[in-house]
Amino acid sequence: MAMLILHEYAASGNCYKIRLAAALAGKRLDRREYDILKGETRTRAFLANVNANGRIPVLQAGDRFLPESNAAAFYVAEGTALIPGDPFDRADMLRWMFWEQYNHEPNIATVRFWMTLVGEDNLNDLQRAMLPGKREGGTAALKLMDEHLAGRDWFVGDAPSVADICLYAYTHVAAEGGFDLGPWAAVRAWIARVEGQEGYIPITA
């Protein structure tokens, strides 16, 4: 595998997914930090050379660039036990990764960003109008996760997979956006299991 470089904003859960996947897979990442609040991913050089979409994370493998956090996490985990061998389980893993980006991240991650980096007092009128719906959507996602995890340790099969990594990244910091994990005992137990994995690194590492 070519040398891996992660173009990232370290506080982002999407960037953390890739770091955590690499850590659990035993693979090394070099890191390049960008300040998204200062527009460093919107410069002419970044748009031309890293990602024309102006977003991070981007995983660089040699001279190739892979945007989108879940795709990059999948790539770094390829060839390890984090990718199920059973075809159905592998597809089910992808299902949860797609669900995370469609139902989970747009709510829980967005509210966390607004609360911790933008600040509630600085939200614009549109963001304020969207906030109740985002909170409702995030709570619904946590409820669904808790119901799925009742009586099982991992999202897919009998072992941790990239689905767990991608869902863990923003779930474990959901309280920073005002989401209460107290009611979701199965989610909290699953968070502890993820954090007990050999090679685990925290988001602040």
RODREN-847359 format. One line per field, with one value per atom (N, C-alpha, C): x, y, z; atom name; residue number from 1. Coordinates in Angstrom, 3 decimals, decimal comma. Atoms other than C-alpha are relative to their C-alpha. Example, Ala and Ser with C-alpha at 12.3 -4.5 7.8 and 13.67 -1.06 7.14 Angstrom:
% residues 2
east	0,890	12,300	0,900	-0,820	13,670	-0,770
north	-1,190	-4,500	1,200	-1,190	-1,060	1,090
up	0,000	7,800	0,000	-0,060	7,140	0,730
atomo	N	CA	C	N	CA	C
num	1	1	1	2	2	2
END
This chain:
% residues 205
east	0,841	0,000	0,874	-0,745	1,220	-0,061	0,021	2,094	-1,324	1,302	-1,117	0,147	0,012	-1,592	-1,453	1,354	-4,731	-0,030	0,249	-5,743	-1,246	1,064	-7,906	-0,109	0,211	-9,333	-0,226	-0,073	-8,524	-1,240	1,161	-11,615	-1,216	1,118	-13,891	-0,126	0,242	-15,482	0,203	-0,222	-15,351	1,480	-1,439	-11,572	0,459	-0,346	-11,355	-0,316	0,338	-13,073	1,205	-1,105	-10,094	1,199	-1,101	-7,520	-0,267	0,329	-9,359	0,050	-0,069	-9,757	1,452	-1,414	-6,037	0,652	-0,582	-5,128	-0,409	0,475	-7,301	0,497	-0,530	-5,988	1,521	-1,448	-2,392	0,732	-0,608	-1,658	0,361	-0,502	0,297	-0,611	0,464	-1,099	0,900	-0,551	0,754	-1,166	1,138	-1,445	0,356	-0,115	-1,910	-1,228	1,107	-4,045	-0,387	0,554	-6,291	-1,019	0,979	-8,295	-1,199	1,171	-11,751	-0,662	0,624	-12,842	0,699	-0,737	-10,179	-0,031	0,142	-11,141	1,169	-1,204	-7,969	-0,288	0,349	-9,836	-0,686	0,619	-11,188	1,028	-1,034	-7,856	0,135	-0,190	-6,953	0,872	-0,905	-4,150	-0,718	0,710	-6,377	-0,997	1,013	-9,144	0,628	-0,658	-6,690	0,729	-0,908	-4,514	-0,512	0,452	-6,494	-1,448	1,412	-10,275	-0,736	0,716	-12,192	-1,303	1,223	-15,185	0,259	-0,344	-13,304	-0,309	0,361	-13,962	1,048	-0,826	-12,040	-0,908	-1,317	-11,182	0,195	-0,424	-9,278	1,173	-1,098	-7,091	0,818	-0,925	-4,060	0,796	-0,778	-2,524	0,919	-0,911	0,560	-0,444	0,428	-0,617	-1,507	1,446	-4,317	-0,688	0,698	-6,858	-1,415	1,304	-9,944	-0,768	0,855	-12,530	-1,061	1,113	-15,502	0,528	-0,578	-14,771	-0,244	0,290	-16,518	0,706	-0,758	-14,918	1,463	-1,405	-11,501	0,212	-0,109	-12,119	-0,041	0,071	-13,102	1,344	-1,260	-9,908	1,114	-1,107	-7,549	-0,232	0,304	-9,353	0,029	-0,002	-9,243	1,100	-0,971	-7,531	0,139	-0,040	-8,167	-1,344	1,224	-10,784	-1,118	1,026	-12,625	-0,940	0,861	-14,067	-0,507	0,511	-16,381	0,285	-0,245	-15,550	-1,279	1,277	-19,175	-0,619	0,524	-20,722	-1,211	1,167	-24,006	0,412	-0,453	-22,263	0,747	-0,726	-20,014	-0,979	1,017	-23,048	-0,768	0,707	-24,780	0,852	-0,915	-21,702	-0,138	0,153	-22,009	-1,350	1,323	-25,704	0,042	-0,096	-24,918	0,877	-0,849	-22,178	-0,774	0,835	-24,624	-1,027	0,998	-27,228	0,633	-0,683	-24,674	0,100	-0,166	-24,098	-1,330	1,299	-27,796	-0,884	0,901	-29,538	0,675	-0,697	-26,919	0,857	-0,963	-24,129	-0,645	0,589	-26,340	-0,708	0,675	-28,086	0,959	-0,843	-25,704	1,277	-1,243	-22,524	-0,256	0,299	-24,157	-0,289	0,316	-25,562	1,252	-1,263	-22,206	0,842	-0,775	-20,485	-0,588	0,644	-23,026	0,230	-0,099	-22,796	1,442	-1,369	-19,037	0,889	-0,885	-17,508	-0,650	0,694	-20,118	-0,480	0,561	-21,768	-1,474	1,448	-25,504	-0,402	0,336	-25,547	0,319	-0,420	-23,961	-0,739	0,734	-26,397	-0,824	0,842	-28,153	-1,462	1,425	-31,925	-0,347	0,277	-31,912	0,455	-0,500	-29,760	-0,894	0,905	-31,995	-1,305	1,241	-35,038	0,179	-0,278	-33,382	0,330	-0,527	-32,095	-0,977	0,903	-35,245	-0,121	0,084	-35,531	1,267	-1,281	-31,834	0,087	-0,020	-32,180	-0,944	0,957	-35,234	0,574	-0,594	-33,447	1,146	-1,104	-30,379	-0,476	0,559	-32,442	-0,612	0,556	-34,272	1,103	-1,122	-30,915	0,556	-0,500	-29,715	-0,964	1,010	-32,968	0,097	-0,109	-32,642	1,265	-1,244	-29,024	-0,146	0,162	-29,961	-0,847	0,860	-32,713	0,761	-0,768	-30,369	1,048	-1,079	-27,646	-0,503	0,543	-29,967	0,208	-0,238	-28,736	1,107	-1,120	-25,775	1,136	-1,163	-22,247	0,374	-0,493	-21,590	-1,105	1,056	-23,573	-0,185	0,066	-22,739	0,732	-0,668	-21,979	0,422	-0,458	-19,996	1,318	-1,282	-17,007	-0,109	0,026	-16,276	0,356	-0,254	-16,284	0,097	-0,083	-15,877	-1,332	1,286	-19,593	0,039	-0,111	-18,865	0,887	-0,911	-15,973	-0,717	0,648	-18,037	-1,133	1,083	-20,972	0,531	-0,574	-18,788	0,495	-0,731	-16,991	-0,812	0,823	-19,864	-0,906	0,873	-21,945	0,668	-0,635	-19,357	0,199	-0,088	-19,203	-1,345	1,321	-22,938	-0,403	0,347	-23,228	0,503	-0,511	-21,162	-1,010	1,070	-24,172	-1,292	1,178	-26,593	-0,839	0,737	-27,684	0,327	-0,165	-28,211	0,084	-0,158	-26,833	-0,531	0,490	-28,293	-1,073	1,064	-31,427	0,418	-0,360	-29,479	1,092	-0,953	-27,853	0,785	-0,700	-27,023	1,048	-0,972	-25,314	1,191	-1,094	-23,284	0,893	-0,800	-22,169	0,836	-0,732	-21,196	1,161	-1,083	-19,147	1,170	-1,053	-17,234	0,728	-0,655	-16,576	0,931	-0,876	-15,206	1,278	-1,155	-12,932	0,909	-0,818	-11,691	0,773	-0,697	-10,348	1,499	-1,454	-6,598	0,331	-0,378	-5,083	-0,869	0,918	-7,923	0,754	-0,524	-7,039	-1,178	1,086	-9,224	0,037	0,096	-10,355	1,047	-0,975	-7,863	1,441	-1,374	-4,851	0,686
north	-1,202	0,000	1,248	-1,249	3,473	0,719	-0,794	5,893	0,746	-0,614	7,237	1,339	-1,340	10,935	0,405	-0,439	12,214	1,524	-1,439	15,763	0,213	0,026	16,676	1,288	-0,942	18,967	-0,890	1,062	16,970	-0,118	0,042	17,927	-0,631	0,569	16,531	-1,493	1,425	13,184	-0,756	0,660	12,401	-0,291	0,235	12,787	-1,069	0,973	10,788	-1,425	1,341	7,824	-0,655	0,553	7,381	-0,279	0,238	7,792	-1,229	1,142	5,267	-1,303	1,199	2,784	-0,413	0,308	3,034	-0,541	0,453	2,638	-1,437	1,355	-0,465	-1,001	0,877	-1,854	-0,120	0,044	-1,242	0,633	-0,669	1,088	1,438	-1,337	4,334	1,044	-1,151	7,678	1,191	-1,332	10,904	0,979	-0,906	13,891	1,408	-1,388	17,319	0,737	-0,714	19,767	1,254	-1,199	22,449	0,621	-0,700	25,069	0,356	-0,240	24,911	1,330	-1,269	27,980	1,191	-1,052	30,001	-0,188	0,206	28,642	-0,676	0,587	26,627	-1,134	1,016	23,971	0,628	-0,698	26,618	0,768	-0,701	27,889	-0,601	0,473	27,595	-1,256	1,159	25,157	-1,251	1,174	22,857	-0,519	0,402	22,836	-0,662	0,535	22,107	-1,314	1,111	19,540	-1,063	0,957	17,827	-0,421	0,332	18,008	1,187	-1,076	20,113	0,358	-0,258	19,846	0,876	-0,909	21,878	-0,501	0,564	19,489	-1,001	1,052	17,240	-0,882	0,574	14,564	-0,441	0,622	13,412	-0,905	0,943	10,327	-0,051	0,053	10,478	-1,284	1,235	7,182	0,152	-0,296	7,945	1,274	-1,180	10,310	-0,007	0,059	9,395	0,526	-0,667	11,198	-0,558	0,604	9,668	0,845	-0,726	12,051	-0,939	0,692	10,965	-0,939	0,653	9,698	-1,497	1,425	6,336	-0,822	0,691	5,380	-0,118	0,024	6,300	-0,964	0,953	4,338	-1,429	1,323	1,334	-0,352	0,260	1,681	-0,385	0,302	1,740	-1,305	1,249	-1,245	-1,219	1,112	-3,361	-0,988	1,048	-6,676	-0,336	0,280	-6,677	-0,576	0,575	-8,243	1,027	-1,037	-4,894	-0,026	0,199	-5,876	-1,437	1,373	-8,904	-0,819	0,887	-11,879	-0,481	0,460	-12,937	1,079	-1,022	-11,165	0,759	-0,695	-10,415	0,951	-0,871	-9,063	1,213	-1,121	-6,930	1,028	-0,906	-5,478	0,672	-0,576	-4,963	1,072	-1,025	-3,077	1,275	-1,160	-0,792	0,672	-0,562	-0,354	0,938	-0,850	1,015	1,232	-1,136	3,242	1,021	-0,913	4,695	0,676	-0,545	5,134	1,083	-0,990	6,969	1,342	-1,250	9,538	0,665	-0,542	9,968	0,380	-0,209	9,769	0,479	-0,240	10,113	1,260	-1,107	12,473	1,356	-1,313	15,222	0,628	-0,511	15,549	0,159	-0,046	14,662	0,799	-0,723	15,947	1,474	-1,392	19,113	0,795	-0,713	20,066	0,157	-0,122	19,322	1,142	-1,074	21,622	1,365	-1,272	24,383	0,405	-0,325	24,148	0,262	-0,088	23,737	0,958	-0,823	25,677	1,300	-1,224	28,155	0,753	-0,603	28,778	0,304	-0,151	28,830	1,456	-1,419	32,617	0,535	-0,465	32,891	-0,673	0,671	30,681	1,003	-0,872	32,337	-0,455	0,293	32,331	-1,377	1,308	29,260	-1,120	1,020	27,261	-0,124	0,031	28,238	-0,718	0,643	27,112	-1,510	1,414	23,797	-0,770	0,654	23,054	-0,994	0,989	21,407	-1,280	1,176	19,078	-0,831	0,715	18,209	-0,765	0,680	17,383	-1,207	1,109	15,247	-1,140	1,023	13,426	-0,725	0,626	12,811	-0,936	0,859	11,416	-1,256	1,172	9,127	-0,962	0,854	7,855	-0,765	0,660	7,098	-1,093	0,989	5,285	-1,237	1,135	3,112	-0,808	0,685	2,314	-0,818	0,692	1,391	-1,255	1,158	-0,927	-1,090	0,984	-2,600	-0,691	0,544	-3,089	-0,790	0,772	-4,590	-1,491	1,432	-8,156	-0,355	0,300	-7,809	0,964	-0,814	-6,435	0,995	-0,802	-5,021	0,190	-0,289	-3,581	-1,105	1,038	-6,400	-1,235	1,237	-10,026	-0,017	0,226	-10,955	0,697	-0,670	-8,629	1,451	-1,398	-4,919	0,115	-0,242	-3,587	1,499	-1,418	-0,296	0,702	-0,604	0,276	0,525	-0,448	0,478	1,234	-1,151	2,884	1,259	-1,180	5,198	0,510	-0,428	5,246	0,507	-0,418	5,599	1,446	-1,272	8,726	1,178	-1,120	11,152	-0,381	0,389	9,094	0,273	-0,105	9,168	1,448	-1,420	12,988	0,703	-0,587	13,496	0,975	-0,898	15,129	1,416	-1,336	18,035	0,812	-0,669	18,827	0,066	-0,044	18,465	-1,258	1,266	14,887	-0,804	0,753	12,878	-1,489	1,433	9,328	-0,816	0,691	8,487	-1,037	0,984	6,753	-1,208	1,021	4,581	-0,918	0,868	1,869	-0,886	0,873	-0,399	0,779	-0,845	2,465	0,278	-0,313	3,369	-1,222	1,218	-0,253	-0,269	0,173	-0,440	0,986	-0,983	2,776	-0,522	0,551	1,132	-1,150	1,109	-1,944	0,515	-0,577	0,165	0,523	-0,604	1,986	-1,035	1,071	-1,341	-0,789	0,730	-2,490	0,301	-0,192	-3,028	0,951	-0,985	-0,098	1,244	-1,147	2,296	1,295	-1,339	5,995	0,951	-0,969	8,877	1,057	-1,022	11,706	1,090	-1,040	14,010	-0,446	0,501	11,798	0,667
up	0,000	0,000	0,000	0,060	-0,850	1,344	-1,215	1,932	0,095	-0,210	3,433	0,700	-0,587	4,143	0,195	-0,292	5,837	0,042	0,005	4,954	0,855	-1,004	7,919	0,799	-1,096	10,558	1,214	-0,995	13,677	0,880	-0,875	15,700	-0,665	0,747	12,990	0,259	-0,155	13,706	-1,295	1,288	9,994	-0,224	0,117	10,058	0,999	-1,039	13,286	-0,433	0,477	11,620	-0,671	0,786	9,332	0,905	-0,949	12,114	0,851	-0,846	14,280	-0,791	0,834	11,435	-0,227	0,220	10,704	1,267	-1,267	14,379	0,298	-0,290	14,792	-1,027	1,055	11,501	0,065	-0,122	12,563	-1,166	1,144	9,660	0,356	-0,316	9,762	-0,930	0,759	8,660	0,287	-0,183	8,102	-0,072	-0,128	8,898	-0,461	0,427	7,292	0,508	-0,644	9,275	-0,781	0,641	7,743	0,958	-0,836	9,603	-0,872	0,845	8,057	0,340	-0,390	10,023	-0,660	0,708	8,195	-1,520	1,442	4,782	-0,668	0,582	4,279	-0,985	0,998	2,281	-1,218	1,135	-0,103	-0,831	0,748	-1,369	-1,397	1,368	-5,022	-0,028	-0,016	-4,199	0,485	-0,517	-2,127	-1,026	0,973	-4,726	-1,223	1,186	-7,515	0,272	-0,260	-5,766	0,953	-1,009	-2,980	-0,238	0,183	-3,413	-0,605	0,686	-5,922	0,686	-0,756	-3,584	1,226	-1,086	-0,981	1,385	-1,302	1,872	0,454	-0,587	4,219	0,867	0,256	5,123	-1,449	1,246	2,084	0,336	-0,200	2,203	-1,275	1,132	-0,069	0,065	0,110	-1,181	-1,202	1,096	-3,222	-0,690	0,742	-5,938	-0,268	0,158	-5,615	1,260	-1,093	-3,453	0,124	-0,264	-1,843	1,015	-0,932	-0,350	0,585	-0,670	1,809	1,084	-1,178	5,290	0,046	-0,137	5,161	-1,062	1,043	1,843	0,405	-0,419	3,242	1,158	-1,110	6,463	-0,527	0,627	4,345	-0,642	0,701	2,305	0,971	-0,914	5,281	0,754	-0,711	6,867	-0,918	0,955	3,686	0,347	-0,287	4,280	1,469	-1,437	8,040	0,448	-0,555	10,299	0,136	-0,069	10,287	-1,201	1,168	6,888	0,046	-0,110	7,261	-1,252	1,133	5,095	-0,656	0,529	4,681	-0,888	0,914	1,659	0,545	-0,546	3,415	1,113	-1,089	6,503	-0,543	0,600	4,307	-0,581	0,528	2,533	1,130	-1,140	5,886	0,671	-0,498	7,091	-0,824	0,877	4,081	0,225	-0,289	4,827	1,195	-1,188	8,273	-0,260	0,344	6,848	-0,836	0,775	4,317	0,917	-0,940	7,061	0,879	-0,841	9,202	-0,717	0,734	6,478	-0,344	0,413	5,681	1,184	-1,130	9,070	1,278	-1,268	11,802	-0,066	0,090	10,756	-0,298	0,286	9,256	1,198	-1,183	12,610	1,179	-1,195	15,436	-0,249	0,280	13,777	-0,253	0,308	12,502	1,264	-1,244	15,902	0,856	-0,749	17,544	-0,557	0,632	15,037	0,356	-0,316	15,611	1,452	-1,420	19,387	0,435	-0,510	19,797	-0,773	0,820	16,913	-0,450	0,397	15,702	1,238	-1,208	19,081	-0,197	0,159	19,681	-0,216	0,146	19,978	-1,394	1,318	16,523	-1,157	1,063	14,612	-0,789	0,810	11,705	0,092	-0,122	11,294	-0,555	0,580	9,042	0,932	-0,919	11,448	1,229	-1,164	14,374	-0,341	0,413	12,412	-0,180	0,246	11,566	1,273	-1,195	15,072	0,636	-0,613	16,547	-0,823	0,843	13,564	0,032	-0,106	13,752	1,319	-1,305	17,448	-0,011	0,083	16,763	-0,837	0,846	13,954	0,670	-0,717	16,094	1,088	-1,045	18,939	-0,601	0,678	16,522	-0,428	0,394	15,245	1,200	-1,207	18,767	0,466	-0,389	19,525	-0,883	0,910	16,430	0,289	-0,332	17,294	1,271	-1,278	20,850	-0,168	0,236	19,665	-0,753	0,770	17,175	0,870	-0,824	19,786	1,203	-1,121	22,384	-0,269	0,159	22,805	-0,966	0,886	20,448	0,310	-0,343	20,810	-1,091	1,121	17,333	-1,023	0,959	14,468	-1,022	1,024	12,066	0,499	-0,375	12,891	1,458	-1,366	15,966	0,313	-0,205	15,672	-0,454	0,440	15,283	-1,476	1,412	11,736	-0,238	0,339	9,926	0,296	-0,367	10,564	1,428	-1,390	14,289	0,109	-0,031	13,695	-0,475	0,580	11,502	0,880	-0,882	13,908	1,342	-1,278	16,988	-0,038	0,064	15,767	0,513	-0,464	16,311	1,164	-1,118	18,755	1,338	-1,315	21,524	0,437	-0,362	21,392	-0,198	0,244	20,855	1,100	-1,107	24,288	-0,243	0,309	22,938	-0,811	0,718	20,775	0,788	-0,851	23,668	-0,022	0,009	23,000	1,257	-1,239	26,186	-0,321	0,220	25,957	1,168	-1,183	29,363	-0,270	0,229	28,031	-0,822	0,984	25,607	0,559	-0,701	27,723	-0,962	0,949	24,790	-0,784	0,687	22,957	0,906	-0,923	26,045	0,221	-0,165	26,517	-1,253	1,268	22,838	-0,096	-0,013	23,160	0,830	-0,860	26,016	-0,687	0,708	23,877	-1,087	1,024	21,024	0,655	-0,671	23,458	0,647	-0,558	24,797	-1,029	1,056	21,436	0,012	0,081	21,112	-1,132	1,001	19,276	0,007	-0,041	20,148	0,318	-0,293	20,074	0,168	-0,157	21,321	-1,097	1,031	19,065	0,209	-0,310	20,813	-0,228	0,151	20,072	-1,186
atomo	N	CA	C	N	CA	C	N	CA	C	N	CA	C	N	CA	C	N	CA	C	N	CA	C	N	CA	C	N	CA	C	N	CA	C	N	CA	C	N	CA	C	N	CA	C	N	CA	C	N	CA	C	N	CA	C	N	CA	C	N	CA	C	N	CA	C	N	CA	C	N	CA	C	N	CA	C	N	CA	C	N	CA	C	N	CA	C	N	CA	C	N	CA	C	N	CA	C	N	CA	C	N	CA	C	N	CA	C	N	CA	C	N	CA	C	N	CA	C	N	CA	C	N	CA	C	N	CA	C	N	CA	C	N	CA	C	N	CA	C	N	CA	C	N	CA	C	N	CA	C	N	CA	C	N	CA	C	N	CA	C	N	CA	C	N	CA	C	N	CA	C	N	CA	C	N	CA	C	N	CA	C	N	CA	C	N	CA	C	N	CA	C	N	CA	C	N	CA	C	N	CA	C	N	CA	C	N	CA	C	N	CA	C	N	CA	C	N	CA	C	N	CA	C	N	CA	C	N	CA	C	N	CA	C	N	CA	C	N	CA	C	N	CA	C	N	CA	C	N	CA	C	N	CA	C	N	CA	C	N	CA	C	N	CA	C	N	CA	C	N	CA	C	N	CA	C	N	CA	C	N	CA	C	N	CA	C	N	CA	C	N	CA	C	N	CA	C	N	CA	C	N	CA	C	N	CA	C	N	CA	C	N	CA	C	N	CA	C	N	CA	C	N	CA	C	N	CA	C	N	CA	C	N	CA	C	N	CA	C	N	CA	C	N	CA	C	N	CA	C	N	CA	C	N	CA	C	N	CA	C	N	CA	C	N	CA	C	N	CA	C	N	CA	C	N	CA	C	N	CA	C	N	CA	C	N	CA	C	N	CA	C	N	CA	C	N	CA	C	N	CA	C	N	CA	C	N	CA	C	N	CA	C	N	CA	C	N	CA	C	N	CA	C	N	CA	C	N	CA	C	N	CA	C	N	CA	C	N	CA	C	N	CA	C	N	CA	C	N	CA	C	N	CA	C	N	CA	C	N	CA	C	N	CA	C	N	CA	C	N	CA	C	N	CA	C	N	CA	C	N	CA	C	N	CA	C	N	CA	C	N	CA	C	N	CA	C	N	CA	C	N	CA	C	N	CA	C	N	CA	C	N	CA	C	N	CA	C	N	CA	C	N	CA	C	N	CA	C	N	CA	C	N	CA	C	N	CA	C	N	CA	C	N	CA	C	N	CA	C	N	CA	C	N	CA	C	N	CA	C	N	CA	C	N	CA	C	N	CA	C	N	CA	C	N	CA	C	N	CA	C	N	CA	C	N	CA	C	N	CA	C	N	CA	C	N	CA	C	N	CA	C	N	CA	C	N	CA	C	N	CA	C	N	CA	C	N	CA	C	N	CA	C	N	CA	C	N	CA	C	N	CA	C	N	CA	C	N	CA	C	N	CA	C	N	CA	C	N	CA	C	N	CA	C	N	CA	C	N	CA	C	N	CA	C	N	CA	C	N	CA	C	N	CA	C	N	CA	C	N	CA	C	N	CA	C	N	CA	C	N	CA	C	N	CA	C	N	CA	C	N	CA	C	N	CA	C	N	CA	C	N	CA	C	N	CA	C
num	1	1	1	2	2	2	3	3	3	4	4	4	5	5	5	6	6	6	7	7	7	8	8	8	9	9	9	10	10	10	11	11	11	12	12	12	13	13	13	14	14	14	15	15	15	16	16	16	17	17	17	18	18	18	19	19	19	20	20	20	21	21	21	22	22	22	23	23	23	24	24	24	25	25	25	26	26	26	27	27	27	28	28	28	29	29	29	30	30	30	31	31	31	32	32	32	33	33	33	34	34	34	35	35	35	36	36	36	37	37	37	38	38	38	39	39	39	40	40	40	41	41	41	42	42	42	43	43	43	44	44	44	45	45	45	46	46	46	47	47	47	48	48	48	49	49	49	50	50	50	51	51	51	52	52	52	53	53	53	54	54	54	55	55	55	56	56	56	57	57	57	58	58	58	59	59	59	60	60	60	61	61	61	62	62	62	63	63	63	64	64	64	65	65	65	66	66	66	67	67	67	68	68	68	69	69	69	70	70	70	71	71	71	72	72	72	73	73	73	74	74	74	75	75	75	76	76	76	77	77	77	78	78	78	79	79	79	80	80	80	81	81	81	82	82	82	83	83	83	84	84	84	85	85	85	86	86	86	87	87	87	88	88	88	89	89	89	90	90	90	91	91	91	92	92	92	93	93	93	94	94	94	95	95	95	96	96	96	97	97	97	98	98	98	99	99	99	100	100	100	101	101	101	102	102	102	103	103	103	104	104	104	105	105	105	106	106	106	107	107	107	108	108	108	109	109	109	110	110	110	111	111	111	112	112	112	113	113	113	114	114	114	115	115	115	116	116	116	117	117	117	118	118	118	119	119	119	120	120	120	121	121	121	122	122	122	123	123	123	124	124	124	125	125	125	126	126	126	127	127	127	128	128	128	129	129	129	130	130	130	131	131	131	132	132	132	133	133	133	134	134	134	135	135	135	136	136	136	137	137	137	138	138	138	139	139	139	140	140	140	141	141	141	142	142	142	143	143	143	144	144	144	145	145	145	146	146	146	147	147	147	148	148	148	149	149	149	150	150	150	151	151	151	152	152	152	153	153	153	154	154	154	155	155	155	156	156	156	157	157	157	158	158	158	159	159	159	160	160	160	161	161	161	162	162	162	163	163	163	164	164	164	165	165	165	166	166	166	167	167	167	168	168	168	169	169	169	170	170	170	171	171	171	172	172	172	173	173	173	174	174	174	175	175	175	176	176	176	177	177	177	178	178	178	179	179	179	180	180	180	181	181	181	182	182	182	183	183	183	184	184	184	185	185	185	186	186	186	187	187	187	188	188	188	189	189	189	190	190	190	191	191	191	192	192	192	193	193	193	194	194	194	195	195	195	196	196	196	197	197	197	198	198	198	199	199	199	200	200	200	201	201	201	202	202	202	203	203	203	204	204	204	205	205	205
END
